[in-house]
Amino acid sequence: MATALTRFRHARMYLTFRCNSRCGYCNVWQDPVFDGHQELTSDGLRRCLDELAELGVTYLDITGGEPSLHRELVTAVRHARDLGMTVELTTNAIRFAPLAAEIVPLVDTLNISLDTLSAERYHRIRGTDTLDRTLALVEGLRAGGAANLKLICVVTEQNAAELDGVLAYSRQHRVPVYLAPMFSYFAAQSEVRPAGSVRMLKLAAVNGRGGTAAVAEASARVPSSPLLRRVAEQRYTPYAVVNLAFLHHLRTLDPAEATACGANSRILTIGPDGRVMLPCYHEWDASLAWERPYRELVRDPELIRVREQEVGHRPGCRRCAVFPYLGLPMSHRLTTPFLLQAFSRELDRLKPYAGALTPRRRAELLERSDALLAEVERASAPLRPGEHLDELYHFEAVDGLVRTGLAEEPVPVEELLADHAHDDCWRVQRTPHRIVRLLYTEILPALAAEGQDGTGLGADALDVHLDCWHILLALLPGSGVPDPSARQRLAHWCARAGAVLGGRRAASALALLASLGTLPAADIASWGSPRGHTEEALTVKLLRSLASPGRRAELAVLFSPEFGPALTGEPPAPVAPPAGPVPAPEDARAGRGVERFVASLRHADTDTLRTALRRWKAAADPATAADIERRLLLAELGAVAR
């Protein structure tokens, strides 16, 4: 897929504004601004998607209105898939069944709205008597083996008592259900469909057009704390998807503060006729007609002006909780929401290995994780976002090094560049997620393959998850010393897992995790070695901050010999780079003259460093990011590339 150098990896395509539901909490059927819009033909959709691919879009969220009302939905999904895009589609299920056989195999995620199992309440919320169609669709697709379904349940004060039933249904049919507390975003919003005709409900002023006190009052409402707590308490429930970052946003929403939003900075918002909607679907009051290629539209002065001056700053933006636009920027700003989002994502991937929990066990995990999450919020509160969209976190040049909020002492330039070799924060070196992910990417799948589901290792991994976060959170300044029992529990679990995985490939990942605990190096060596693992060098670096000198000396025998100096003493001073001109950031990012580029930045001032970093980041290439990061990390540790 040919790509241009833009920040756009995601697009939200509002395929149609037409909808056959009348949900009280949605304005698409109430606001006349959504009436009578032309929709793209099959040829138009293909050209639209081709241009999005040229921008670098790899994730397409198809929504509406109700997408199944568009006669070319299959064309759109199939072409996006042919372009290599990850495709997510949301439907109310009313007319989707006839299309399911063609579409479901092509999408990565099919979201199906389901707020209640009560036919009466379903009618009050959605204005249709089609609950049976939704349930039949879910059950039919699951019976046919579809594993890419997700339910979306909007949780309100009125249906919270029915939540247990929806969760039981999701467990029965083994379909995850995303729990989304309802928030207010337009004047006539209500939990159930308002009484009266559609004509009477057409809104006179929403989405920033002639705002009134009623709009402001309605927009300011967020779910009550008890409701947020009710949702948060489901995080250890099988098949429940709880995004703690979303709950944190709702809990801390402050209309006096600007909101970090990805609308038309990271997510391109496309209307039914191909237009770029400004500033977004929910505040839409302007647009750029699709009369030029998107690669030109994203550089249009009006789009840039709206993005820089209005997005996040309008009154409606400051009360916004539309998570598709807010969640993506969290992945590009290393602050509290990112860490909470990472914790949530990990938990969703770990729960399938744990199975059902007793009420007592669930209560214990909730209590432990409540304490941890409070510590995450406290320790990450001082973290500052970058000064620019392409900076993942705040930094300043100081005495040949770089000061960030992620380390007690200044760090080498190599670390800053390695973090920014990637598009977002998911590979930043000092985040707990970077090492914890080994649990669900390598270790637990290997244990499951060995038939260890009944040994308790999967269920106990939920405690290990918390222990690893306790240990790795110590990387952040001011987080305090982790409870020694966390290292001991980690050691005990790794010893049990090592007895199963000894000699297996996953034992290498397990050895990395075990090095964070108290298990003797000789015990680790009896079943595994971290040598050659892709995260070996990073683990060595983190152990320099997390382990005592004695522990590092003990562990040195486990790691490749070139890492010995980094573990047992100070790495050697930087080697002078080969002679030659300093490469441009774009050339260095492509792997040409990296050493000279790094050397040129060691004593740069903050402004010079920021300018170079932005160009370096703008040239990011996912295909080469891991290799560039590895070269920088090895140079930082004084090791020789293998």
C-alpha positions as CSV (number, residue, x, y, z in Angstrom):
1,M,0.0,0.0,0.0
2,A,1.6,3.3,-1.1
3,T,1.4,5.9,1.6
4,A,2.1,9.6,2.0
5,L,3.7,11.1,5.0
6,T,0.7,12.0,7.1
7,R,-0.5,11.3,10.6
8,F,-3.7,9.7,9.4
9,R,-3.8,6.0,10.1
10,H,-7.5,5.9,11.0
11,A,-10.6,7.1,9.2
12,R,-14.3,7.1,10.3
13,M,-16.5,6.7,7.3
14,Y,-20.1,7.8,7.9
15,L,-21.4,5.7,5.0
16,T,-24.9,7.0,5.3
17,F,-26.8,9.4,7.7
18,R,-30.0,7.4,7.2
19,C,-31.1,5.2,10.1
20,N,-33.9,2.9,10.9
21,S,-33.7,3.3,14.7
22,R,-34.9,6.3,16.7
23,C,-32.6,6.1,19.7
24,G,-33.1,8.9,22.2
25,Y,-29.4,9.3,22.8
26,C,-28.6,9.8,19.1
27,N,-29.2,13.0,17.1
28,V,-28.7,11.7,13.5
29,W,-32.4,11.2,13.0
30,Q,-33.4,14.3,14.8
31,D,-31.2,17.0,13.4
32,P,-32.1,18.4,9.9
33,V,-28.4,18.9,9.1
34,F,-28.2,15.1,8.4
35,D,-31.2,15.1,6.0
36,G,-31.0,14.5,2.2
37,H,-27.3,13.9,1.6
38,Q,-26.1,12.1,-1.5
39,E,-24.2,8.9,-1.0
40,L,-21.2,7.5,-2.9
41,T,-21.7,4.9,-5.6
42,S,-19.6,1.8,-5.8
43,D,-17.0,3.5,-8.0
44,G,-17.0,6.5,-5.6
45,L,-16.4,4.3,-2.6
46,R,-13.5,2.5,-4.3
47,R,-11.9,5.8,-5.2
48,C,-12.5,7.2,-1.7
49,L,-10.8,4.2,-0.1
50,D,-7.9,4.2,-2.6
51,E,-7.2,7.8,-1.6
52,L,-7.5,7.1,2.1
53,A,-4.9,4.3,1.6
54,E,-2.6,6.7,-0.1
55,L,-2.8,8.9,3.0
56,G,-1.6,5.9,5.1
57,V,-5.0,4.9,6.6
58,T,-4.8,1.4,7.8
59,Y,-7.9,1.3,10.1
60,L,-11.3,2.0,8.8
61,D,-14.3,2.5,11.1
62,I,-17.5,2.2,9.0
63,T,-20.5,3.7,10.8
64,G,-23.6,5.9,10.2
65,G,-26.5,6.2,10.4
66,E,-27.0,2.5,9.8
67,P,-24.5,1.2,7.3
68,S,-26.6,-1.7,6.2
69,L,-29.0,0.9,4.6
70,H,-26.4,1.7,2.0
71,R,-26.7,-0.6,-1.0
72,E,-22.9,-0.7,-1.6
73,L,-21.9,-1.7,1.9
74,V,-20.4,-5.0,0.7
75,T,-18.4,-3.1,-1.9
76,A,-16.9,-0.8,0.7
77,V,-16.0,-3.5,3.1
78,R,-14.5,-5.8,0.4
79,H,-12.4,-3.0,-1.2
80,A,-11.1,-1.8,2.2
81,R,-10.1,-5.4,2.9
82,D,-8.4,-5.7,-0.5
83,L,-6.4,-2.6,0.4
84,G,-5.1,-4.3,3.6
85,M,-7.1,-2.2,6.0
86,T,-8.4,-3.3,9.4
87,V,-12.1,-2.8,9.2
88,E,-14.6,-2.2,12.0
89,L,-18.3,-2.0,11.3
90,T,-21.2,-1.0,13.6
91,T,-24.8,-2.1,13.0
92,N,-28.1,-2.0,14.9
93,A,-28.8,-5.5,13.3
94,I,-32.3,-4.5,12.0
95,R,-31.5,-5.1,8.3
96,F,-28.0,-6.7,8.6
97,A,-28.8,-10.4,8.5
98,P,-29.1,-10.7,4.7
99,L,-25.6,-9.2,4.3
100,A,-24.0,-11.1,7.1
101,A,-22.7,-14.1,5.1
102,E,-20.7,-11.7,2.8
103,I,-19.6,-9.1,5.3
104,V,-18.8,-10.9,8.5
105,P,-15.8,-12.8,7.1
106,L,-14.3,-9.6,5.8
107,V,-14.4,-7.4,8.9
108,D,-12.1,-7.6,11.8
109,T,-14.8,-6.4,14.3
110,L,-18.6,-6.4,13.9
111,N,-20.1,-4.2,16.6
112,I,-23.8,-4.9,17.4
113,S,-25.8,-2.6,19.5
114,L,-27.6,-4.3,22.5
115,D,-28.6,-2.2,25.5
116,T,-31.2,-4.5,27.0
117,L,-32.8,-7.9,26.8
118,S,-36.2,-6.5,27.5
119,A,-38.3,-6.1,24.4
120,E,-40.4,-3.3,26.0
121,R,-37.3,-1.4,27.1
122,Y,-35.7,-2.0,23.7
123,H,-38.7,-0.3,22.0
124,R,-38.6,2.6,24.4
125,I,-34.9,3.2,23.7
126,R,-34.8,2.5,20.0
127,G,-38.3,3.0,18.8
128,T,-38.4,-0.4,17.0
129,D,-39.6,-3.8,18.0
130,T,-36.6,-5.6,16.6
131,L,-34.8,-7.1,19.7
132,D,-35.5,-10.5,18.3
133,R,-33.6,-9.7,15.1
134,T,-30.6,-8.6,17.2
135,L,-30.6,-11.7,19.3
136,A,-31.1,-14.0,16.2
137,L,-28.2,-12.3,14.4
138,V,-25.8,-12.8,17.4
139,E,-26.8,-16.3,18.0
140,G,-26.8,-17.3,14.3
141,L,-23.4,-15.9,13.7
142,R,-21.9,-17.5,16.8
143,A,-23.5,-20.8,15.8
144,G,-21.7,-20.4,12.4
145,G,-18.3,-19.9,14.1
146,A,-18.0,-16.1,13.9
147,A,-15.4,-15.0,16.4
148,N,-15.2,-11.3,15.5
149,L,-18.4,-10.0,17.2
150,K,-18.6,-7.4,19.9
151,L,-21.8,-6.1,21.6
152,I,-22.0,-2.5,22.5
153,C,-24.2,-1.7,25.6
154,V,-24.9,1.9,26.4
155,V,-25.3,1.9,30.2
156,T,-27.6,4.4,31.9
157,E,-29.1,4.8,35.3
158,Q,-32.3,3.3,33.9
159,N,-30.8,0.1,32.5
160,A,-28.0,-0.5,35.0
161,A,-30.2,-3.0,36.9
162,E,-30.4,-5.0,33.7
163,L,-26.6,-5.1,33.2
164,D,-26.2,-8.6,34.8
165,G,-28.6,-10.0,32.3
166,V,-26.7,-8.6,29.3
167,L,-23.4,-9.8,30.8
168,A,-24.9,-13.3,31.3
169,Y,-26.0,-13.3,27.7
170,S,-22.5,-12.3,26.5
171,R,-21.0,-15.1,28.5
172,Q,-23.6,-17.7,27.3
173,H,-22.7,-16.9,23.7
174,R,-19.1,-16.1,24.3
175,V,-19.3,-12.6,22.8
176,P,-17.5,-9.6,24.4
177,V,-19.7,-6.7,25.4
178,Y,-18.3,-3.2,25.6
179,L,-19.9,-1.2,28.4
180,A,-20.2,2.4,27.5
181,P,-21.8,4.8,30.1
182,M,-24.1,7.2,28.4
183,F,-23.1,10.9,28.3
184,S,-25.0,13.9,26.9
185,Y,-23.8,15.6,23.8
186,F,-26.8,17.4,22.3
187,A,-29.9,19.3,23.5
188,A,-32.7,16.9,22.9
189,Q,-30.8,13.8,24.1
190,S,-32.6,11.4,26.4
191,E,-32.1,7.9,27.6
192,V,-35.2,6.7,25.8
193,R,-36.8,7.9,22.6
194,P,-38.5,11.2,23.2
195,A,-42.3,11.3,22.9
196,G,-43.9,12.9,19.9
197,S,-43.3,12.8,16.2
198,V,-39.9,13.0,14.5
199,R,-41.0,16.3,12.9
200,M,-41.6,17.8,16.4
201,L,-38.2,16.7,17.6
202,K,-36.1,18.2,14.8
203,L,-33.6,20.3,16.6
204,A,-33.2,24.0,16.1
205,A,-29.7,24.3,17.4
206,V,-27.2,21.6,18.0
207,N,-23.6,20.9,17.2
208,G,-22.3,24.4,17.8
209,R,-24.9,26.1,15.6
210,G,-26.6,28.8,17.6
211,G,-25.8,27.2,20.9
212,T,-28.2,27.8,23.8
213,A,-28.2,27.4,27.5
214,A,-30.1,24.2,27.1
215,V,-27.4,22.8,24.9
216,A,-24.7,23.7,27.4
217,E,-26.7,22.3,30.3
218,A,-27.4,19.0,28.5
219,S,-23.8,18.7,27.3
220,A,-22.4,19.2,30.8
221,R,-24.2,16.1,32.1
222,V,-22.0,13.0,32.6
223,P,-22.8,9.7,34.3
224,S,-23.0,9.7,38.0
225,S,-20.1,8.3,40.0
226,P,-22.1,5.3,41.2
227,L,-22.8,4.4,37.6
228,L,-19.2,4.7,36.6
229,R,-18.2,2.6,39.6
230,R,-20.8,0.0,38.6
231,V,-19.2,-0.3,35.1
232,A,-15.7,-0.3,36.5
233,E,-16.5,-3.2,38.8
234,Q,-17.2,-5.4,35.8
235,R,-13.6,-5.3,34.6
236,Y,-12.9,-8.8,35.9
237,T,-16.2,-10.2,34.6
238,P,-15.6,-12.6,31.6
239,Y,-16.4,-11.1,28.3
240,A,-17.0,-7.6,29.8
241,V,-14.9,-4.9,28.0
242,V,-14.3,-2.0,30.3
243,N,-12.1,0.9,29.2
244,L,-10.8,2.5,32.3
245,A,-9.4,5.4,30.3
246,F,-12.9,6.3,29.2
247,L,-14.3,6.1,32.7
248,H,-11.4,8.3,33.9
249,H,-12.3,10.9,31.2
250,L,-15.9,11.0,32.3
251,R,-14.9,11.2,35.9
252,T,-12.4,14.1,35.4
253,L,-14.2,15.9,32.6
254,D,-13.7,19.7,33.1
255,P,-15.5,22.1,30.7
256,A,-13.0,24.7,31.6
257,E,-10.2,22.7,30.0
258,A,-9.6,21.9,26.3
259,T,-10.1,18.3,25.2
260,A,-7.4,16.3,23.4
261,C,-9.2,15.1,20.3
262,G,-8.1,13.3,17.2
263,A,-10.7,14.7,14.8
264,N,-9.0,15.5,11.5
265,S,-5.6,15.4,13.2
266,R,-5.3,11.6,13.5
267,I,-8.8,10.4,12.4
268,L,-10.1,11.6,9.1
269,T,-13.9,12.1,9.2
270,I,-15.6,11.2,5.9
271,G,-19.3,12.0,5.2
272,P,-21.6,10.0,2.9
273,D,-20.7,11.9,-0.2
274,G,-16.9,11.8,0.5
275,R,-16.7,15.2,2.1
276,V,-14.3,15.8,5.1
277,M,-16.5,16.8,7.9
278,L,-15.3,19.7,10.1
279,P,-14.5,19.6,12.9
280,C,-16.1,16.2,13.4
281,Y,-19.4,14.3,13.1
282,H,-20.7,15.5,16.5
283,E,-19.8,19.2,16.1
284,W,-20.2,19.2,12.4
285,D,-21.1,22.7,10.9
286,A,-18.7,22.9,8.0
287,S,-16.9,20.6,5.6
288,L,-14.5,20.4,2.7
289,A,-16.1,19.0,-0.5
290,W,-14.4,16.0,-2.0
291,E,-13.4,17.9,-5.1
292,R,-9.7,17.3,-4.6
293,P,-7.7,14.2,-3.5
294,Y,-7.6,13.7,0.3
295,R,-3.8,14.2,0.2
296,E,-4.6,17.8,-0.7
297,L,-7.6,18.2,1.5
298,V,-5.7,17.3,4.7
299,R,-3.4,20.2,3.9
300,D,-6.2,22.6,3.2
301,P,-5.7,25.8,5.3
302,E,-9.3,25.6,6.6
303,L,-8.9,22.1,7.9
304,I,-5.6,23.1,9.6
305,R,-7.2,26.2,11.1
306,V,-10.2,24.3,12.5
307,R,-7.9,21.6,13.8
308,E,-5.5,24.0,15.5
309,Q,-7.9,26.6,16.7
310,E,-11.3,24.9,17.3
311,V,-10.9,21.1,17.8
312,G,-10.9,20.5,21.6
313,H,-11.6,24.2,22.3
314,R,-15.3,24.7,21.4
315,P,-17.8,24.6,24.2
316,G,-19.1,21.3,22.9
317,C,-15.6,19.9,22.6
318,R,-14.8,20.7,26.2
319,R,-17.7,18.6,27.3
320,C,-17.2,15.8,24.8
321,A,-16.9,12.2,25.6
322,V,-17.2,10.6,22.1
323,F,-14.5,8.0,22.7
324,P,-13.6,7.1,19.1
325,Y,-12.3,10.6,18.7
326,L,-10.7,10.8,22.2
327,G,-9.4,7.3,22.6
328,L,-6.9,7.4,19.7
329,P,-5.1,10.6,20.9
330,M,-4.6,8.8,24.2
331,S,-2.3,6.4,22.3
332,H,-0.2,9.3,21.2
333,R,0.1,11.2,24.6
334,L,2.0,9.4,27.4
335,T,-0.2,10.6,30.2
336,T,-2.5,9.0,32.7
337,P,-5.2,8.0,30.2
338,F,-2.7,6.1,28.1
339,L,-1.6,4.0,31.0
340,L,-5.2,3.3,32.0
341,Q,-6.0,2.3,28.4
342,A,-2.9,0.0,28.4
343,F,-4.0,-1.7,31.6
344,S,-7.5,-2.2,30.3
345,R,-6.3,-3.7,27.0
346,E,-4.0,-6.1,28.8
347,L,-6.8,-7.2,31.1
348,D,-9.1,-7.9,28.1
349,R,-6.4,-10.2,26.7
350,L,-5.6,-11.9,30.0
351,K,-9.2,-12.7,31.1
352,P,-9.8,-15.5,28.6
353,Y,-7.0,-17.5,30.1
354,A,-8.3,-17.0,33.6
355,G,-11.8,-18.4,33.2
356,A,-14.7,-17.8,35.5
357,L,-13.9,-16.3,38.9
358,T,-15.7,-16.9,42.2
359,P,-17.3,-13.8,43.8
360,R,-14.6,-13.8,46.5
361,R,-11.7,-14.0,44.0
362,R,-13.2,-11.2,41.9
363,A,-13.6,-9.0,45.0
364,E,-10.0,-9.6,45.9
365,L,-8.8,-8.7,42.4
366,L,-11.0,-5.5,42.4
367,E,-9.5,-4.5,45.7
368,R,-5.9,-5.1,44.6
369,S,-6.4,-3.4,41.2
370,D,-8.2,-0.4,42.8
371,A,-5.1,0.2,44.9
372,L,-2.8,-0.2,41.9
373,L,-4.9,2.1,39.6
374,A,-4.9,4.8,42.3
375,E,-1.1,4.5,42.3
376,V,-1.0,4.7,38.5
377,E,-3.1,7.9,38.6
378,R,-0.9,9.4,41.3
379,A,2.4,8.5,39.8
380,S,1.4,9.5,36.3
381,A,-0.3,12.8,37.2
382,P,2.9,14.9,36.6
383,L,3.4,13.5,33.1
384,R,3.0,16.1,30.5
385,P,2.0,15.6,26.8
386,G,4.3,16.8,24.1
387,E,4.3,20.3,22.8
388,H,3.4,19.1,19.3
389,L,1.3,16.4,17.8
390,D,4.4,14.4,16.8
391,E,5.9,14.4,20.4
392,L,4.7,11.5,22.5
393,Y,5.7,13.3,25.8
394,H,7.3,16.5,27.0
395,F,11.1,16.7,26.9
396,E,13.9,19.2,27.3
397,A,17.6,19.2,26.4
398,V,19.9,19.4,29.4
399,D,23.7,19.0,29.5
400,G,23.9,16.7,26.5
401,L,21.0,14.6,27.7
402,V,17.2,14.8,27.6
403,R,15.0,15.3,30.6
404,T,11.5,13.7,30.4
405,G,8.8,13.0,33.0
406,L,9.4,9.2,32.5
407,A,12.8,9.0,34.4
408,E,14.3,10.4,37.5
409,E,17.5,11.3,35.8
410,P,18.0,12.7,32.2
411,V,18.2,10.0,29.5
412,P,20.4,9.7,26.4
413,V,19.2,11.1,23.1
414,E,19.0,7.5,21.9
415,E,16.0,6.8,24.2
416,L,14.1,9.8,22.9
417,L,14.7,8.8,19.3
418,A,13.9,5.1,19.9
419,D,10.6,5.9,21.5
420,H,9.7,8.2,18.6
421,A,10.7,5.6,16.0
422,H,7.2,4.3,16.5
423,D,3.9,6.0,15.6
424,D,2.4,5.9,19.1
425,C,3.1,5.2,22.8
426,W,2.6,1.4,22.7
427,R,6.3,0.8,22.2
428,V,7.7,3.5,24.6
429,Q,10.5,1.8,26.6
430,R,9.5,2.9,30.0
431,T,5.8,1.9,30.0
432,P,4.8,-1.2,32.0
433,H,2.9,-2.4,29.0
434,R,6.0,-3.0,27.0
435,I,7.1,-6.0,29.1
436,V,3.8,-7.0,30.6
437,R,2.5,-7.8,27.1
438,L,4.7,-10.9,27.0
439,L,2.2,-12.5,29.3
440,Y,-0.6,-12.6,26.7
441,T,1.5,-12.6,23.5
442,E,3.8,-15.5,24.3
443,I,3.6,-17.0,27.8
444,L,-0.1,-17.7,28.4
445,P,-0.7,-19.0,24.9
446,A,2.1,-21.4,25.3
447,L,0.8,-22.6,28.7
448,A,-2.6,-23.1,27.1
449,A,-1.1,-25.1,24.3
450,E,0.5,-27.4,26.9
451,G,-2.9,-28.0,28.4
452,Q,-2.4,-26.0,31.6
453,D,-5.8,-24.5,31.8
454,G,-6.7,-26.4,34.9
455,T,-3.5,-25.7,36.9
456,G,-4.5,-22.2,38.0
457,L,-1.6,-20.6,36.1
458,G,-4.1,-18.7,33.9
459,A,-6.2,-17.5,36.8
460,D,-3.2,-16.6,38.8
461,A,-1.9,-14.6,35.9
462,L,-4.3,-11.9,36.9
463,D,-2.3,-11.4,40.1
464,V,0.9,-11.5,38.1
465,H,-0.5,-8.8,35.9
466,L,-0.9,-6.5,39.0
467,D,2.5,-7.5,40.4
468,C,4.3,-6.6,37.2
469,W,2.6,-3.2,37.1
470,H,3.6,-2.6,40.7
471,I,7.2,-3.5,39.8
472,L,7.4,-1.6,36.5
473,L,5.6,1.5,37.8
474,A,8.7,2.2,39.8
475,L,10.3,3.4,36.5
476,L,8.2,6.6,36.9
477,P,9.7,9.3,39.2
478,G,8.0,9.5,42.6
479,S,6.1,6.3,42.3
480,G,7.6,4.8,45.5
481,V,9.2,1.4,46.1
482,P,7.0,-1.5,45.1
483,D,5.9,-4.0,47.8
484,P,8.6,-6.7,47.9
485,S,5.8,-9.3,48.0
486,A,5.0,-8.4,44.4
487,R,8.5,-9.7,43.3
488,Q,8.1,-12.8,45.4
489,R,4.7,-13.6,44.0
490,L,6.0,-13.1,40.5
491,A,8.9,-15.4,41.2
492,H,6.6,-18.1,42.5
493,W,4.4,-18.0,39.5
494,C,7.3,-17.9,37.0
495,A,8.8,-21.0,38.8
496,R,5.5,-22.9,38.3
497,A,5.2,-21.8,34.6
498,G,8.9,-22.6,34.0
499,A,8.4,-26.1,35.1
500,V,5.9,-26.4,32.2
501,L,7.6,-24.4,29.6
502,G,11.2,-25.5,30.1
503,G,12.9,-25.9,26.7
504,R,9.9,-24.3,24.9
505,R,10.3,-21.1,22.9
506,A,8.1,-19.1,25.3
507,A,10.5,-19.9,28.1
508,S,12.7,-17.1,26.8
509,A,9.9,-14.5,27.4
510,L,9.2,-16.1,30.8
511,A,12.9,-15.7,31.7
512,L,12.7,-12.0,31.0
513,L,9.6,-11.7,33.2
514,A,11.3,-13.8,35.9
515,S,14.3,-11.5,36.0
516,L,12.0,-8.8,37.5
517,G,11.2,-11.0,40.5
518,T,13.3,-12.7,43.1
519,L,13.8,-16.1,41.5
520,P,17.5,-17.1,41.6
521,A,19.3,-16.9,38.3
522,A,20.2,-20.5,38.5
523,D,16.6,-21.5,38.8
524,I,15.7,-19.4,35.8
525,A,18.5,-20.9,33.8
526,S,17.3,-24.4,34.5
527,W,14.3,-23.9,32.2
528,G,15.0,-20.9,30.0
529,S,17.3,-18.2,28.8
530,P,16.4,-14.7,27.6
531,R,19.3,-14.6,25.1
532,G,18.2,-13.6,21.6
533,H,14.7,-12.5,22.6
534,T,13.6,-9.3,20.9
535,E,13.1,-7.6,24.3
536,E,16.4,-8.8,25.8
537,A,18.2,-5.5,25.4
538,L,15.2,-3.5,26.8
539,T,15.0,-5.7,29.8
540,V,18.7,-5.2,30.5
541,K,18.1,-1.5,30.4
542,L,15.1,-1.6,32.7
543,L,17.0,-3.8,35.2
544,R,19.5,-1.0,35.6
545,S,16.8,1.1,37.1
546,L,14.8,-1.7,38.8
547,A,17.3,-4.1,40.3
548,S,20.0,-3.7,42.9
549,P,23.7,-4.0,41.8
550,G,23.9,-7.4,43.4
551,R,20.8,-8.7,41.6
552,R,22.1,-7.4,38.3
553,A,25.4,-9.1,38.8
554,E,23.6,-12.4,39.6
555,L,21.4,-12.1,36.5
556,A,24.3,-11.2,34.1
557,V,24.9,-14.9,33.4
558,L,21.5,-15.2,31.9
559,F,21.9,-12.5,29.3
560,S,24.1,-12.3,26.2
561,P,27.7,-11.5,27.0
562,E,27.7,-8.1,25.2
563,F,25.2,-6.9,27.9
564,G,27.5,-7.7,30.8
565,P,28.9,-4.2,31.2
566,A,25.5,-2.6,31.1
567,L,24.3,-4.9,33.9
568,T,27.4,-5.0,36.1
569,G,28.8,-1.5,35.6
570,E,28.5,1.6,33.5
571,P,28.2,1.2,29.8
572,P,31.2,2.6,27.9
573,A,31.1,6.2,26.7
574,P,29.5,6.8,23.3
575,V,31.8,5.9,20.5
576,A,32.7,8.6,18.1
577,P,30.6,8.2,14.9
578,P,32.2,7.7,11.5
579,A,33.3,10.9,9.8
580,G,31.0,12.4,7.3
581,P,28.2,14.9,6.9
582,V,25.3,14.9,9.4
583,P,22.3,13.2,7.7
584,A,18.9,14.8,7.5
585,P,16.4,13.4,10.1
586,E,14.5,11.6,7.3
587,D,17.7,9.9,6.1
588,A,18.7,8.9,9.6
589,R,15.2,7.5,10.2
590,A,15.6,5.3,7.1
591,G,18.8,3.9,8.7
592,R,21.4,6.0,7.0
593,G,24.0,7.6,9.2
594,V,22.1,7.1,12.5
595,E,25.2,7.4,14.6
596,R,26.2,10.7,13.1
597,F,22.6,12.0,13.5
598,V,22.5,11.0,17.2
599,A,25.9,12.6,17.9
600,S,24.8,15.9,16.3
601,L,21.9,16.1,18.8
602,R,23.8,15.3,22.0
603,H,24.4,18.9,22.8
604,A,21.5,20.5,20.9
605,D,19.3,23.0,22.6
606,T,15.6,22.1,23.2
607,D,14.3,24.0,20.2
608,T,16.8,22.3,17.8
609,L,16.0,18.9,19.3
610,R,12.3,19.4,18.9
611,T,12.7,20.5,15.3
612,A,14.8,17.4,14.5
613,L,12.5,15.1,16.4
614,R,9.4,16.2,14.6
615,R,11.0,15.6,11.2
616,W,12.3,12.2,12.5
617,K,8.8,11.3,13.7
618,A,7.1,12.5,10.6
619,A,9.3,10.1,8.6
620,A,8.2,7.1,10.8
621,D,8.0,3.8,8.9
622,P,6.3,0.9,10.8
623,A,8.2,-1.5,8.7
624,T,11.6,-0.3,10.0
625,A,10.7,1.0,13.4
626,A,11.8,-2.1,15.4
627,D,15.2,-2.3,13.7
628,I,15.9,1.4,14.2
629,E,14.9,1.2,17.9
630,R,17.1,-1.9,18.3
631,R,20.1,-0.1,16.9
632,L,19.6,2.9,19.1
633,L,19.1,0.7,22.2
634,L,22.2,-1.3,21.6
635,A,24.2,1.9,21.1
636,E,22.9,3.2,24.3
637,L,23.9,0.0,26.2
638,G,27.3,0.0,24.5
639,A,26.5,-3.4,22.9
640,V,27.4,-4.5,19.5
641,A,24.6,-5.3,17.0
642,R,24.3,-9.0,16.3
